[in-house]
Amino acid sequence: MKWLVPASLVVLPILAACGDDEEAISDAPTTSPTGLNSGSSAPAFADATVTIRATATLGPTFGDAPELFGGFREFAPLLMYALASGDTGFVVDRADRVSVTCEGIEQAGPCSGVAAGEVRSGIPGSAWRSDAGGIFSDEDYAMNLSRYREASRPELSDEYGTGALRLFALGSMARQDGRAYEVITTSITNQYPSTGYSVSEPFREAHVFYFHHNGAGWRFDGEKAAAASITAVDWLSGTCSQCYDYWEPWPS
């Protein structure tokens, strides 16, 4: 299912949930990123300090690191490598899909405009500070990831650095169904990855990839996107108590 965020709306598409230690090397992407910030045709993974066994050099933190966070620090750069190299299967193959039975009265979200009793199944996505959301097939979500990778504008910059797509921070949040572990990425772009819709004015965005650990490995629970500087700030600031109860910046 696809959904459009108009140019006038300040937030965009995609969601998630929980995470351990021993999956770093076995979880390596099937391809390796090339041309890190080198101007190669593969856009945007400018974070050359990230290595397979990277450990973040901690700056200011929000809260205390939860259980399993050491292993999550090792997993996070593998996700970033996969995004940078176009290895969409690294994410899609780890997805725990959801199913929603629609009531036929929804005005927003994955059931908007859908008949009562219809079931939507797939990878969930939502927009931060918005009712916009969707449930994506594997193919559609892989296309979203590819668009996200290709749409960054590394030639631009702002107070957060260049517009290249990069790993910016890690976070975590306790939830009723378990603890969510968050990989927070950012770039400057002028395109919404869920639709390919472009706007004239580039903006700073933040994407949050949610994971949990099932005892055997990290599982992907969906994505949330903040597609405007005013909403991305929550995820990039380290001070948003609605976003995380623990946050740490990734070293740049």
TIVO-863925 format. One record per residue (C-alpha): chain; x, y, z; residue in three letters. Coordinates in pm, 1 decimal. Layout:
N
<zake><mido>A</mido><x>X</x><y>Y</y><z>Z</z><marmar>ALA</marmar></zake>
...
END
This chain:
252
<zake><mido>A</mido><x>0.0</x><y>0.0</y><z>0.0</z><marmar>MET</marmar></zake>
<zake><mido>A</mido><x>130.7</x><y>345.2</y><z>-89.2</z><marmar>LYS</marmar></zake>
<zake><mido>A</mido><x>40.1</x><y>675.8</y><z>65.2</z><marmar>TRP</marmar></zake>
<zake><mido>A</mido><x>119.5</x><y>1031.3</y><z>-29.3</z><marmar>LEU</marmar></zake>
<zake><mido>A</mido><x>226.2</x><y>1315.3</y><z>192.2</z><marmar>VAL</marmar></zake>
<zake><mido>A</mido><x>147.8</x><y>1646.0</y><z>21.0</z><marmar>PRO</marmar></zake>
<zake><mido>A</mido><x>420.5</x><y>1905.3</y><z>-18.2</z><marmar>ALA</marmar></zake>
<zake><mido>A</mido><x>238.8</x><y>2129.5</y><z>227.8</z><marmar>SER</marmar></zake>
<zake><mido>A</mido><x>260.7</x><y>1872.0</y><z>507.3</z><marmar>LEU</marmar></zake>
<zake><mido>A</mido><x>564.7</x><y>1895.8</y><z>731.0</z><marmar>VAL</marmar></zake>
<zake><mido>A</mido><x>609.8</x><y>1524.7</y><z>795.3</z><marmar>VAL</marmar></zake>
<zake><mido>A</mido><x>644.2</x><y>1211.3</y><z>584.7</z><marmar>LEU</marmar></zake>
<zake><mido>A</mido><x>622.7</x><y>830.0</y><z>594.5</z><marmar>PRO</marmar></zake>
<zake><mido>A</mido><x>747.2</x><y>512.1</y><z>793.2</z><marmar>ILE</marmar></zake>
<zake><mido>A</mido><x>767.6</x><y>271.7</y><z>1238.1</z><marmar>LEU</marmar></zake>
<zake><mido>A</mido><x>902.5</x><y>-4.3</y><z>1484.9</z><marmar>ALA</marmar></zake>
<zake><mido>A</mido><x>1004.3</x><y>-193.6</y><z>1817.6</z><marmar>ALA</marmar></zake>
<zake><mido>A</mido><x>1292.6</x><y>-395.5</y><z>2039.8</z><marmar>CYS</marmar></zake>
<zake><mido>A</mido><x>1705.6</x><y>-577.6</y><z>2070.9</z><marmar>GLY</marmar></zake>
<zake><mido>A</mido><x>2167.1</x><y>-830.2</y><z>2177.5</z><marmar>ASP</marmar></zake>
<zake><mido>A</mido><x>2516.2</x><y>-892.6</y><z>2113.3</z><marmar>ASP</marmar></zake>
<zake><mido>A</mido><x>2640.0</x><y>-1179.7</y><z>1903.8</z><marmar>GLU</marmar></zake>
<zake><mido>A</mido><x>2500.4</x><y>-1101.3</y><z>1563.8</z><marmar>GLU</marmar></zake>
<zake><mido>A</mido><x>2756.6</x><y>-853.8</y><z>1434.1</z><marmar>ALA</marmar></zake>
<zake><mido>A</mido><x>2963.9</x><y>-1053.8</y><z>1186.9</z><marmar>ILE</marmar></zake>
<zake><mido>A</mido><x>2697.1</x><y>-1310.5</y><z>1095.9</z><marmar>SER</marmar></zake>
<zake><mido>A</mido><x>2459.3</x><y>-1023.9</y><z>1019.5</z><marmar>ASP</marmar></zake>
<zake><mido>A</mido><x>2693.2</x><y>-859.3</y><z>769.7</z><marmar>ALA</marmar></zake>
<zake><mido>A</mido><x>2521.7</x><y>-727.9</y><z>456.1</z><marmar>PRO</marmar></zake>
<zake><mido>A</mido><x>2556.3</x><y>-930.4</y><z>138.4</z><marmar>THR</marmar></zake>
<zake><mido>A</mido><x>2727.5</x><y>-635.8</y><z>-30.8</z><marmar>THR</marmar></zake>
<zake><mido>A</mido><x>2976.3</x><y>-378.3</y><z>90.8</z><marmar>SER</marmar></zake>
<zake><mido>A</mido><x>2937.9</x><y>-1.7</y><z>48.1</z><marmar>PRO</marmar></zake>
<zake><mido>A</mido><x>3175.3</x><y>171.0</y><z>-186.4</z><marmar>THR</marmar></zake>
<zake><mido>A</mido><x>3279.8</x><y>528.8</y><z>-238.1</z><marmar>GLY</marmar></zake>
<zake><mido>A</mido><x>3211.1</x><y>657.2</y><z>112.4</z><marmar>LEU</marmar></zake>
<zake><mido>A</mido><x>3151.3</x><y>1026.4</y><z>53.7</z><marmar>ASN</marmar></zake>
<zake><mido>A</mido><x>3378.1</x><y>999.6</y><z>-248.8</z><marmar>SER</marmar></zake>
<zake><mido>A</mido><x>3139.9</x><y>1122.8</y><z>-513.5</z><marmar>GLY</marmar></zake>
<zake><mido>A</mido><x>3076.2</x><y>771.5</y><z>-646.2</z><marmar>SER</marmar></zake>
<zake><mido>A</mido><x>2736.3</x><y>689.6</y><z>-791.4</z><marmar>SER</marmar></zake>
<zake><mido>A</mido><x>2643.7</x><y>515.8</y><z>-466.8</z><marmar>ALA</marmar></zake>
<zake><mido>A</mido><x>2510.6</x><y>811.7</y><z>-268.5</z><marmar>PRO</marmar></zake>
<zake><mido>A</mido><x>2572.5</x><y>905.2</y><z>71.0</z><marmar>ALA</marmar></zake>
<zake><mido>A</mido><x>2723.9</x><y>702.0</y><z>347.8</z><marmar>PHE</marmar></zake>
<zake><mido>A</mido><x>2965.0</x><y>966.9</y><z>465.2</z><marmar>ALA</marmar></zake>
<zake><mido>A</mido><x>3029.1</x><y>820.9</y><z>808.1</z><marmar>ASP</marmar></zake>
<zake><mido>A</mido><x>3377.1</x><y>680.9</y><z>748.7</z><marmar>ALA</marmar></zake>
<zake><mido>A</mido><x>3433.6</x><y>624.1</y><z>1123.8</z><marmar>THR</marmar></zake>
<zake><mido>A</mido><x>3191.6</x><y>331.0</y><z>1128.3</z><marmar>VAL</marmar></zake>
<zake><mido>A</mido><x>3346.6</x><y>-14.6</y><z>1121.8</z><marmar>THR</marmar></zake>
<zake><mido>A</mido><x>3201.4</x><y>-362.9</y><z>1166.8</z><marmar>ILE</marmar></zake>
<zake><mido>A</mido><x>3317.5</x><y>-373.2</y><z>1528.3</z><marmar>ARG</marmar></zake>
<zake><mido>A</mido><x>3252.8</x><y>-4.5</y><z>1593.3</z><marmar>ALA</marmar></zake>
<zake><mido>A</mido><x>3181.7</x><y>120.5</y><z>1942.4</z><marmar>THR</marmar></zake>
<zake><mido>A</mido><x>3034.1</x><y>466.9</y><z>1967.0</z><marmar>ALA</marmar></zake>
<zake><mido>A</mido><x>3244.4</x><y>736.1</y><z>2132.3</z><marmar>THR</marmar></zake>
<zake><mido>A</mido><x>2969.7</x><y>865.6</y><z>2353.9</z><marmar>LEU</marmar></zake>
<zake><mido>A</mido><x>2879.2</x><y>1230.7</y><z>2365.9</z><marmar>GLY</marmar></zake>
<zake><mido>A</mido><x>2585.1</x><y>1360.4</y><z>2566.7</z><marmar>PRO</marmar></zake>
<zake><mido>A</mido><x>2330.5</x><y>1089.5</y><z>2641.1</z><marmar>THR</marmar></zake>
<zake><mido>A</mido><x>1964.3</x><y>1091.0</y><z>2732.1</z><marmar>PHE</marmar></zake>
<zake><mido>A</mido><x>1893.2</x><y>830.1</y><z>3001.0</z><marmar>GLY</marmar></zake>
<zake><mido>A</mido><x>2089.1</x><y>511.7</y><z>3075.2</z><marmar>ASP</marmar></zake>
<zake><mido>A</mido><x>2184.2</x><y>248.6</y><z>2818.8</z><marmar>ALA</marmar></zake>
<zake><mido>A</mido><x>1937.3</x><y>-43.3</y><z>2837.8</z><marmar>PRO</marmar></zake>
<zake><mido>A</mido><x>2018.5</x><y>-412.5</y><z>2833.4</z><marmar>GLU</marmar></zake>
<zake><mido>A</mido><x>2151.4</x><y>-543.2</y><z>2499.7</z><marmar>LEU</marmar></zake>
<zake><mido>A</mido><x>2258.3</x><y>-197.9</y><z>2382.9</z><marmar>PHE</marmar></zake>
<zake><mido>A</mido><x>2621.8</x><y>-300.8</y><z>2341.0</z><marmar>GLY</marmar></zake>
<zake><mido>A</mido><x>2517.1</x><y>-558.8</y><z>2082.9</z><marmar>GLY</marmar></zake>
<zake><mido>A</mido><x>2288.8</x><y>-308.2</y><z>1916.6</z><marmar>PHE</marmar></zake>
<zake><mido>A</mido><x>2585.2</x><y>-70.6</y><z>1869.3</z><marmar>ARG</marmar></zake>
<zake><mido>A</mido><x>2759.0</x><y>-348.4</y><z>1675.3</z><marmar>GLU</marmar></zake>
<zake><mido>A</mido><x>2451.6</x><y>-420.9</y><z>1464.4</z><marmar>PHE</marmar></zake>
<zake><mido>A</mido><x>2367.8</x><y>-58.5</y><z>1372.2</z><marmar>ALA</marmar></zake>
<zake><mido>A</mido><x>2657.9</x><y>4.8</y><z>1128.8</z><marmar>PRO</marmar></zake>
<zake><mido>A</mido><x>2567.2</x><y>-316.2</y><z>944.9</z><marmar>LEU</marmar></zake>
<zake><mido>A</mido><x>2224.1</x><y>-169.3</y><z>876.7</z><marmar>LEU</marmar></zake>
<zake><mido>A</mido><x>2388.4</x><y>152.3</y><z>758.3</z><marmar>MET</marmar></zake>
<zake><mido>A</mido><x>2619.2</x><y>-38.7</y><z>525.4</z><marmar>TYR</marmar></zake>
<zake><mido>A</mido><x>2316.3</x><y>-217.9</y><z>381.2</z><marmar>ALA</marmar></zake>
<zake><mido>A</mido><x>2131.9</x><y>109.8</y><z>321.0</z><marmar>LEU</marmar></zake>
<zake><mido>A</mido><x>2437.0</x><y>267.9</y><z>160.9</z><marmar>ALA</marmar></zake>
<zake><mido>A</mido><x>2507.2</x><y>-25.3</y><z>-67.8</z><marmar>SER</marmar></zake>
<zake><mido>A</mido><x>2148.9</x><y>-88.9</y><z>-177.7</z><marmar>GLY</marmar></zake>
<zake><mido>A</mido><x>2118.3</x><y>-420.5</y><z>6.2</z><marmar>ASP</marmar></zake>
<zake><mido>A</mido><x>1743.7</x><y>-388.3</y><z>75.2</z><marmar>THR</marmar></zake>
<zake><mido>A</mido><x>1719.1</x><y>-758.6</y><z>157.5</z><marmar>GLY</marmar></zake>
<zake><mido>A</mido><x>1922.5</x><y>-700.4</y><z>473.9</z><marmar>PHE</marmar></zake>
<zake><mido>A</mido><x>1624.9</x><y>-505.2</y><z>612.0</z><marmar>VAL</marmar></zake>
<zake><mido>A</mido><x>1330.2</x><y>-678.4</y><z>444.5</z><marmar>VAL</marmar></zake>
<zake><mido>A</mido><x>1448.4</x><y>-1029.1</y><z>536.3</z><marmar>ASP</marmar></zake>
<zake><mido>A</mido><x>1456.2</x><y>-929.3</y><z>904.3</z><marmar>ARG</marmar></zake>
<zake><mido>A</mido><x>1107.1</x><y>-776.6</y><z>906.8</z><marmar>ALA</marmar></zake>
<zake><mido>A</mido><x>836.4</x><y>-901.3</y><z>1143.0</z><marmar>ASP</marmar></zake>
<zake><mido>A</mido><x>525.2</x><y>-820.7</y><z>944.5</z><marmar>ARG</marmar></zake>
<zake><mido>A</mido><x>197.8</x><y>-699.9</y><z>1090.6</z><marmar>VAL</marmar></zake>
<zake><mido>A</mido><x>-165.4</x><y>-763.0</y><z>994.5</z><marmar>SER</marmar></zake>
<zake><mido>A</mido><x>-453.0</x><y>-521.2</y><z>1045.8</z><marmar>VAL</marmar></zake>
<zake><mido>A</mido><x>-822.4</x><y>-598.0</y><z>992.0</z><marmar>THR</marmar></zake>
<zake><mido>A</mido><x>-986.2</x><y>-279.1</y><z>868.9</z><marmar>CYS</marmar></zake>
<zake><mido>A</mido><x>-1315.8</x><y>-151.7</y><z>1007.5</z><marmar>GLU</marmar></zake>
<zake><mido>A</mido><x>-1400.7</x><y>44.9</y><z>695.8</z><marmar>GLY</marmar></zake>
<zake><mido>A</mido><x>-1430.7</x><y>377.6</y><z>879.3</z><marmar>ILE</marmar></zake>
<zake><mido>A</mido><x>-1065.6</x><y>481.2</y><z>901.2</z><marmar>GLU</marmar></zake>
<zake><mido>A</mido><x>-977.8</x><y>825.6</y><z>768.4</z><marmar>GLN</marmar></zake>
<zake><mido>A</mido><x>-600.0</x><y>781.5</y><z>785.6</z><marmar>ALA</marmar></zake>
<zake><mido>A</mido><x>-335.2</x><y>511.8</y><z>808.3</z><marmar>GLY</marmar></zake>
<zake><mido>A</mido><x>-317.1</x><y>176.9</y><z>629.8</z><marmar>PRO</marmar></zake>
<zake><mido>A</mido><x>-695.8</x><y>123.7</y><z>629.6</z><marmar>CYS</marmar></zake>
<zake><mido>A</mido><x>-789.4</x><y>461.2</y><z>486.8</z><marmar>SER</marmar></zake>
<zake><mido>A</mido><x>-1045.4</x><y>408.2</y><z>208.8</z><marmar>GLY</marmar></zake>
<zake><mido>A</mido><x>-1045.4</x><y>31.1</y><z>258.8</z><marmar>VAL</marmar></zake>
<zake><mido>A</mido><x>-1361.4</x><y>-178.2</y><z>295.8</z><marmar>ALA</marmar></zake>
<zake><mido>A</mido><x>-1458.6</x><y>-326.2</y><z>632.5</z><marmar>ALA</marmar></zake>
<zake><mido>A</mido><x>-1309.7</x><y>-668.8</y><z>693.0</z><marmar>GLY</marmar></zake>
<zake><mido>A</mido><x>-1020.0</x><y>-628.5</y><z>452.4</z><marmar>GLU</marmar></zake>
<zake><mido>A</mido><x>-685.4</x><y>-735.4</y><z>596.6</z><marmar>VAL</marmar></zake>
<zake><mido>A</mido><x>-368.5</x><y>-537.8</y><z>536.2</z><marmar>ARG</marmar></zake>
<zake><mido>A</mido><x>-41.9</x><y>-724.4</y><z>596.9</z><marmar>SER</marmar></zake>
<zake><mido>A</mido><x>320.3</x><y>-621.1</y><z>556.4</z><marmar>GLY</marmar></zake>
<zake><mido>A</mido><x>588.4</x><y>-389.7</y><z>692.4</z><marmar>ILE</marmar></zake>
<zake><mido>A</mido><x>448.0</x><y>-93.2</y><z>888.0</z><marmar>PRO</marmar></zake>
<zake><mido>A</mido><x>550.4</x><y>266.2</y><z>835.7</z><marmar>GLY</marmar></zake>
<zake><mido>A</mido><x>433.9</x><y>593.1</y><z>985.2</z><marmar>SER</marmar></zake>
<zake><mido>A</mido><x>508.0</x><y>964.1</y><z>988.0</z><marmar>ALA</marmar></zake>
<zake><mido>A</mido><x>623.1</x><y>1138.3</y><z>1302.9</z><marmar>TRP</marmar></zake>
<zake><mido>A</mido><x>371.0</x><y>1391.5</y><z>1435.6</z><marmar>ARG</marmar></zake>
<zake><mido>A</mido><x>112.6</x><y>1280.7</y><z>1181.9</z><marmar>SER</marmar></zake>
<zake><mido>A</mido><x>-167.7</x><y>1027.8</y><z>1135.5</z><marmar>ASP</marmar></zake>
<zake><mido>A</mido><x>-16.9</x><y>931.2</y><z>801.6</z><marmar>ALA</marmar></zake>
<zake><mido>A</mido><x>94.0</x><y>572.3</y><z>777.7</z><marmar>GLY</marmar></zake>
<zake><mido>A</mido><x>85.7</x><y>257.1</y><z>572.6</z><marmar>GLY</marmar></zake>
<zake><mido>A</mido><x>159.9</x><y>-113.2</y><z>554.9</z><marmar>ILE</marmar></zake>
<zake><mido>A</mido><x>398.6</x><y>-198.6</y><z>272.1</z><marmar>PHE</marmar></zake>
<zake><mido>A</mido><x>456.8</x><y>-515.0</y><z>75.5</z><marmar>SER</marmar></zake>
<zake><mido>A</mido><x>816.2</x><y>-641.2</y><z>71.7</z><marmar>ASP</marmar></zake>
<zake><mido>A</mido><x>857.7</x><y>-511.9</y><z>-283.3</z><marmar>GLU</marmar></zake>
<zake><mido>A</mido><x>718.5</x><y>-166.0</y><z>-206.6</z><marmar>ASP</marmar></zake>
<zake><mido>A</mido><x>926.7</x><y>-129.5</y><z>107.5</z><marmar>TYR</marmar></zake>
<zake><mido>A</mido><x>1244.0</x><y>-233.6</y><z>-76.7</z><marmar>ALA</marmar></zake>
<zake><mido>A</mido><x>1163.7</x><y>36.6</y><z>-334.4</z><marmar>MET</marmar></zake>
<zake><mido>A</mido><x>1120.8</x><y>289.9</y><z>-52.7</z><marmar>ASN</marmar></zake>
<zake><mido>A</mido><x>1466.0</x><y>202.1</y><z>81.3</z><marmar>LEU</marmar></zake>
<zake><mido>A</mido><x>1620.4</x><y>237.7</y><z>-263.0</z><marmar>SER</marmar></zake>
<zake><mido>A</mido><x>1460.2</x><y>578.8</y><z>-310.5</z><marmar>ARG</marmar></zake>
<zake><mido>A</mido><x>1580.3</x><y>684.3</y><z>33.5</z><marmar>TYR</marmar></zake>
<zake><mido>A</mido><x>1937.7</x><y>589.0</y><z>-51.7</z><marmar>ARG</marmar></zake>
<zake><mido>A</mido><x>1932.1</x><y>766.7</y><z>-385.9</z><marmar>GLU</marmar></zake>
<zake><mido>A</mido><x>1761.9</x><y>1090.8</y><z>-281.2</z><marmar>ALA</marmar></zake>
<zake><mido>A</mido><x>2019.2</x><y>1241.4</y><z>-44.0</z><marmar>SER</marmar></zake>
<zake><mido>A</mido><x>2187.6</x><y>1570.3</y><z>-132.1</z><marmar>ARG</marmar></zake>
<zake><mido>A</mido><x>2549.3</x><y>1546.7</y><z>-6.7</z><marmar>PRO</marmar></zake>
<zake><mido>A</mido><x>2639.7</x><y>1877.4</y><z>-172.7</z><marmar>GLU</marmar></zake>
<zake><mido>A</mido><x>2413.0</x><y>2062.6</y><z>74.9</z><marmar>LEU</marmar></zake>
<zake><mido>A</mido><x>2475.7</x><y>2126.7</y><z>443.7</z><marmar>SER</marmar></zake>
<zake><mido>A</mido><x>2319.5</x><y>2274.2</y><z>755.9</z><marmar>ASP</marmar></zake>
<zake><mido>A</mido><x>2385.9</x><y>2282.9</y><z>1131.7</z><marmar>GLU</marmar></zake>
<zake><mido>A</mido><x>2375.5</x><y>1900.4</y><z>1138.6</z><marmar>TYR</marmar></zake>
<zake><mido>A</mido><x>2646.0</x><y>1864.3</y><z>874.9</z><marmar>GLY</marmar></zake>
<zake><mido>A</mido><x>2633.6</x><y>1761.3</y><z>510.6</z><marmar>THR</marmar></zake>
<zake><mido>A</mido><x>2325.3</x><y>1632.2</y><z>335.1</z><marmar>GLY</marmar></zake>
<zake><mido>A</mido><x>2475.9</x><y>1285.4</y><z>285.1</z><marmar>ALA</marmar></zake>
<zake><mido>A</mido><x>2275.0</x><y>995.8</y><z>423.5</z><marmar>LEU</marmar></zake>
<zake><mido>A</mido><x>2442.9</x><y>883.2</y><z>742.4</z><marmar>ARG</marmar></zake>
<zake><mido>A</mido><x>2397.7</x><y>712.9</y><z>1076.7</z><marmar>LEU</marmar></zake>
<zake><mido>A</mido><x>2331.4</x><y>995.0</y><z>1322.4</z><marmar>PHE</marmar></zake>
<zake><mido>A</mido><x>2230.0</x><y>840.9</y><z>1656.0</z><marmar>ALA</marmar></zake>
<zake><mido>A</mido><x>2099.6</x><y>533.7</y><z>1836.9</z><marmar>LEU</marmar></zake>
<zake><mido>A</mido><x>1805.7</x><y>530.6</y><z>2073.3</z><marmar>GLY</marmar></zake>
<zake><mido>A</mido><x>1576.4</x><y>303.7</y><z>2269.4</z><marmar>SER</marmar></zake>
<zake><mido>A</mido><x>1227.8</x><y>320.6</y><z>2418.4</z><marmar>MET</marmar></zake>
<zake><mido>A</mido><x>1038.3</x><y>98.6</y><z>2661.6</z><marmar>ALA</marmar></zake>
<zake><mido>A</mido><x>697.7</x><y>-8.3</y><z>2530.4</z><marmar>ARG</marmar></zake>
<zake><mido>A</mido><x>414.8</x><y>-226.9</y><z>2653.2</z><marmar>GLN</marmar></zake>
<zake><mido>A</mido><x>512.9</x><y>-503.0</y><z>2411.2</z><marmar>ASP</marmar></zake>
<zake><mido>A</mido><x>885.6</x><y>-481.5</y><z>2486.8</z><marmar>GLY</marmar></zake>
<zake><mido>A</mido><x>1179.8</x><y>-251.5</y><z>2433.0</z><marmar>ARG</marmar></zake>
<zake><mido>A</mido><x>1231.7</x><y>-77.8</y><z>2100.5</z><marmar>ALA</marmar></zake>
<zake><mido>A</mido><x>1585.8</x><y>-21.7</y><z>1971.3</z><marmar>TYR</marmar></zake>
<zake><mido>A</mido><x>1623.6</x><y>265.9</y><z>1724.2</z><marmar>GLU</marmar></zake>
<zake><mido>A</mido><x>1870.2</x><y>335.1</y><z>1444.9</z><marmar>VAL</marmar></zake>
<zake><mido>A</mido><x>1833.0</x><y>704.9</y><z>1357.5</z><marmar>ILE</marmar></zake>
<zake><mido>A</mido><x>1956.7</x><y>814.5</y><z>1015.7</z><marmar>THR</marmar></zake>
<zake><mido>A</mido><x>1945.9</x><y>1155.3</y><z>851.1</z><marmar>THR</marmar></zake>
<zake><mido>A</mido><x>2010.2</x><y>1334.1</y><z>524.1</z><marmar>SER</marmar></zake>
<zake><mido>A</mido><x>1906.7</x><y>1641.6</y><z>330.3</z><marmar>ILE</marmar></zake>
<zake><mido>A</mido><x>1667.8</x><y>1556.7</y><z>49.6</z><marmar>THR</marmar></zake>
<zake><mido>A</mido><x>1374.9</x><y>1689.1</y><z>-147.5</z><marmar>ASN</marmar></zake>
<zake><mido>A</mido><x>1202.9</x><y>1355.4</y><z>-209.9</z><marmar>GLN</marmar></zake>
<zake><mido>A</mido><x>961.4</x><y>1140.3</y><z>-10.3</z><marmar>TYR</marmar></zake>
<zake><mido>A</mido><x>1079.1</x><y>778.0</y><z>-36.6</z><marmar>PRO</marmar></zake>
<zake><mido>A</mido><x>735.5</x><y>615.9</y><z>2.9</z><marmar>SER</marmar></zake>
<zake><mido>A</mido><x>610.1</x><y>778.7</y><z>-318.1</z><marmar>THR</marmar></zake>
<zake><mido>A</mido><x>904.9</x><y>930.7</y><z>-501.4</z><marmar>GLY</marmar></zake>
<zake><mido>A</mido><x>720.8</x><y>1263.5</y><z>-480.4</z><marmar>TYR</marmar></zake>
<zake><mido>A</mido><x>963.3</x><y>1558.3</y><z>-495.8</z><marmar>SER</marmar></zake>
<zake><mido>A</mido><x>933.7</x><y>1912.4</y><z>-368.6</z><marmar>VAL</marmar></zake>
<zake><mido>A</mido><x>1131.1</x><y>2217.1</y><z>-477.5</z><marmar>SER</marmar></zake>
<zake><mido>A</mido><x>1282.0</x><y>2302.6</y><z>-138.0</z><marmar>GLU</marmar></zake>
<zake><mido>A</mido><x>1527.5</x><y>2050.0</y><z>15.8</z><marmar>PRO</marmar></zake>
<zake><mido>A</mido><x>1473.7</x><y>1962.1</y><z>381.8</z><marmar>PHE</marmar></zake>
<zake><mido>A</mido><x>1657.8</x><y>1788.6</y><z>666.3</z><marmar>ARG</marmar></zake>
<zake><mido>A</mido><x>1489.0</x><y>1459.4</y><z>752.8</z><marmar>GLU</marmar></zake>
<zake><mido>A</mido><x>1528.0</x><y>1181.7</y><z>1008.1</z><marmar>ALA</marmar></zake>
<zake><mido>A</mido><x>1433.2</x><y>816.9</y><z>964.9</z><marmar>HIS</marmar></zake>
<zake><mido>A</mido><x>1399.1</x><y>579.5</y><z>1259.6</z><marmar>VAL</marmar></zake>
<zake><mido>A</mido><x>1444.7</x><y>206.8</y><z>1200.6</z><marmar>PHE</marmar></zake>
<zake><mido>A</mido><x>1302.7</x><y>2.2</y><z>1490.5</z><marmar>TYR</marmar></zake>
<zake><mido>A</mido><x>1435.9</x><y>-335.8</y><z>1600.7</z><marmar>PHE</marmar></zake>
<zake><mido>A</mido><x>1394.9</x><y>-590.5</y><z>1876.5</z><marmar>HIS</marmar></zake>
<zake><mido>A</mido><x>1602.7</x><y>-895.1</y><z>1964.1</z><marmar>HIS</marmar></zake>
<zake><mido>A</mido><x>1422.9</x><y>-1230.9</y><z>1962.2</z><marmar>ASN</marmar></zake>
<zake><mido>A</mido><x>1701.6</x><y>-1425.9</y><z>2131.4</z><marmar>GLY</marmar></zake>
<zake><mido>A</mido><x>1854.5</x><y>-1533.1</y><z>1799.8</z><marmar>ALA</marmar></zake>
<zake><mido>A</mido><x>1904.4</x><y>-1203.3</y><z>1620.3</z><marmar>GLY</marmar></zake>
<zake><mido>A</mido><x>1777.2</x><y>-853.6</y><z>1555.4</z><marmar>TRP</marmar></zake>
<zake><mido>A</mido><x>1432.4</x><y>-829.5</y><z>1399.0</z><marmar>ARG</marmar></zake>
<zake><mido>A</mido><x>1298.7</x><y>-527.0</y><z>1212.7</z><marmar>PHE</marmar></zake>
<zake><mido>A</mido><x>964.3</x><y>-383.3</y><z>1327.5</z><marmar>ASP</marmar></zake>
<zake><mido>A</mido><x>912.7</x><y>-97.7</y><z>1083.9</z><marmar>GLY</marmar></zake>
<zake><mido>A</mido><x>1006.2</x><y>262.7</y><z>1036.3</z><marmar>GLU</marmar></zake>
<zake><mido>A</mido><x>905.4</x><y>615.2</y><z>1127.8</z><marmar>LYS</marmar></zake>
<zake><mido>A</mido><x>998.0</x><y>921.1</y><z>924.1</z><marmar>ALA</marmar></zake>
<zake><mido>A</mido><x>1020.2</x><y>1288.0</y><z>1013.4</z><marmar>ALA</marmar></zake>
<zake><mido>A</mido><x>1043.5</x><y>1460.6</y><z>677.6</z><marmar>ALA</marmar></zake>
<zake><mido>A</mido><x>1090.9</x><y>1823.1</y><z>770.9</z><marmar>ALA</marmar></zake>
<zake><mido>A</mido><x>1352.9</x><y>2007.1</y><z>972.3</z><marmar>SER</marmar></zake>
<zake><mido>A</mido><x>1095.3</x><y>2103.4</y><z>1235.3</z><marmar>ILE</marmar></zake>
<zake><mido>A</mido><x>1007.7</x><y>1739.9</y><z>1305.2</z><marmar>THR</marmar></zake>
<zake><mido>A</mido><x>1348.0</x><y>1581.4</y><z>1240.5</z><marmar>ALA</marmar></zake>
<zake><mido>A</mido><x>1490.8</x><y>1788.1</y><z>1525.9</z><marmar>VAL</marmar></zake>
<zake><mido>A</mido><x>1310.4</x><y>1569.2</y><z>1781.7</z><marmar>ASP</marmar></zake>
<zake><mido>A</mido><x>1509.4</x><y>1264.9</y><z>1673.7</z><marmar>TRP</marmar></zake>
<zake><mido>A</mido><x>1838.2</x><y>1449.9</y><z>1623.5</z><marmar>LEU</marmar></zake>
<zake><mido>A</mido><x>1834.5</x><y>1649.9</y><z>1947.8</z><marmar>SER</marmar></zake>
<zake><mido>A</mido><x>1871.3</x><y>1380.8</y><z>2214.1</z><marmar>GLY</marmar></zake>
<zake><mido>A</mido><x>1605.8</x><y>1555.0</y><z>2425.5</z><marmar>THR</marmar></zake>
<zake><mido>A</mido><x>1273.1</x><y>1412.6</y><z>2301.8</z><marmar>CYS</marmar></zake>
<zake><mido>A</mido><x>1120.7</x><y>1206.6</y><z>2583.6</z><marmar>SER</marmar></zake>
<zake><mido>A</mido><x>836.7</x><y>1093.8</y><z>2354.6</z><marmar>GLN</marmar></zake>
<zake><mido>A</mido><x>1091.3</x><y>949.6</y><z>2111.2</z><marmar>CYS</marmar></zake>
<zake><mido>A</mido><x>1330.4</x><y>757.9</y><z>2337.1</z><marmar>TYR</marmar></zake>
<zake><mido>A</mido><x>1425.0</x><y>699.9</y><z>2699.4</z><marmar>ASP</marmar></zake>
<zake><mido>A</mido><x>1787.8</x><y>650.2</y><z>2593.4</z><marmar>TYR</marmar></zake>
<zake><mido>A</mido><x>1974.6</x><y>828.6</y><z>2312.2</z><marmar>TRP</marmar></zake>
<zake><mido>A</mido><x>2337.5</x><y>858.3</y><z>2209.9</z><marmar>GLU</marmar></zake>
<zake><mido>A</mido><x>2497.0</x><y>1029.1</y><z>1908.4</z><marmar>PRO</marmar></zake>
<zake><mido>A</mido><x>2695.1</x><y>823.4</y><z>1662.1</z><marmar>TRP</marmar></zake>
<zake><mido>A</mido><x>3053.8</x><y>951.9</y><z>1628.3</z><marmar>PRO</marmar></zake>
<zake><mido>A</mido><x>3111.3</x><y>1163.4</y><z>1319.4</z><marmar>SER</marmar></zake>
END
